[in-house]
């Protein structure tokens, strides 16, 4: 019974990680597309999209494998850098 409970917990964790990966991928793509298309008047919406990436990571951080957490944080930092560069234009 303990083995079954551990297997169920592992399956739930795997599903949560997969859900995070899908959600983060969609949000990251949307944020980057928005940054590419936005003019100077759209920077506030872009900043909100990038902030949403960070919030998504923060909400899931405790359940993510370290490598996935680091990769997600790196992608969010890249989006931050792109946002900063777009604001300077």
Secondary structure, 3 states (H helix, E strand, C coil): CHHHHHHHHHHHHHHHHHHHHHHHHHHHHHHHHHHHHCCHHHHHHHHHHHHHHHHHHHHHHHHCCHHHHHHHHHHHHHHHHHHHHHHHC
